[in-house]
Amino acid sequence: MMRPILVALLLSFVLFTASAHPTRTTPVPTVLRRSAAAGAYFDYVLVIIMENHNLCDVLTSCGGAATYLSGFASSYGLATQDLYCSVHPSLPNYLCLSGASDFGCQGYDGNPQSNSCTNQAWQATNIVDRLETNGLTWKAYMEDMPSNCYATNSGDYAVRHNPFVYYGNIRNDTTRCARVVPAGPSAGSDATLLADLGSTSTASNYMWLTPNIQNDMHSSSIPKGDAYMSTLVPQILDSTVFKTTKAALYVTFDEGTSTNPSPIYTVWAGPVAKTAYSSSFGYNHFSFLATVEANWKLTNLTANDRDAPNMTEFFVGQPSRGVSVPPPTPFPLGIVLGIAIPIAAVAIVAFLLLRRRKGKTSSPPEPRPPGDQPAGDDEWEL
């Protein structure tokens, strides 16, 4: 008899305690699985290349116009001193990112095998060679590309933004060309990429996305490209691969707009990246290759990536390279106007008063009635 009573009392006490102290919701930490091709910092990496803007064209904190990308940079790891490949135009920078050299293509944006520099690239070893040699998978996604490995311009697809077709051992290999694919089934679509990110069985260790020339800001406005990224990036970060594995997202620009190299926007993101972090250490496009090589212990392609500093400081648990210096913040226009307008108004009033006073003193004095005193020099009429 006593036992049921004690059980009932104990149950009542537990229920009372639970009602007095509601359960708090604690975020469940993401458990990241390691893949067979495990890397030191990430097992999967996705690269997105945007176009033709300096860092402060993008960041609203220093005068830029990309609100989403500004918040994205604040949330993850921003490199404030990435000087790309210090060459122009697009093509040599894409070659730097994939072959560790511009191959002498400064000032050239032509098709594959169209001059001496692209002929050099055609014969060169590239990142795909290193990945495959080490048993790693790869895939390149190109928005608006008509078919696999398409090697000429078509609509908003710019072949110069697809470095993979500039290497002969990719372009002439049917198996490799089958991995340089349209990003989606229609213009501006990334559905194929997003579907592949839905499973580790379809995602590749190394992935590359080139948006079309509207979405990458090349032939459109910064707000348009920013809106595109505000839709795409959350889908990437919410994918199965990015939620359950050691995956890294690398967003950068091919080049800046200045004649003298100015920093470009470069961010590392994803579950393995540090949050709310920035570094003013000097990097360039070869640093991206150096990071991929350090992650999977790949052989360097050239002296450029061998000697470039890698970017491992952007990953959780890795030491910083030094104090971060944020981009310069422009003096707010509102403050400038708030100071300038009153000063200008005072100057105008003072000018008018002085002019009026000068006019009075230069006029012949009017006769005054006896007993009236002339006005003192410091008496101004308003």
Secondary structure, 3 states (H helix, E strand, C coil): CHHHHHHHHHHHHHHHHHHHCCCCCCCCCCCCECCCCCCCCCCEEEEEEECCCCHHHHCHHHCCCCHHHHHHHHHCEEECCECCCCCCCHHHHHHHHHHCCCCCCCCCCCCCCCCHHHHHHHCCCCHHHHHHHCCCCEEEEECCCCCCCCCCCECCECHHHCHHHHCHHHHCCHHHHCCEEECCCCCCCCHHHHHHCCCCCCCCCEEEEECCCCCCCCCCCHHHHHHHHHHHHHHHHCCHHHHHECEEEEEEECCCCCCCCCCECEEEECCCECCCEEECCCECHHHHHHHHHHHHCCCCCCHHHHHCCCCHHHECCCCCCCCCCCCCCCCCHHHHHHHHHHHHHHHHHHHHHHHHHHHHHHCCCCCCCCCCCCCCCCCCCC
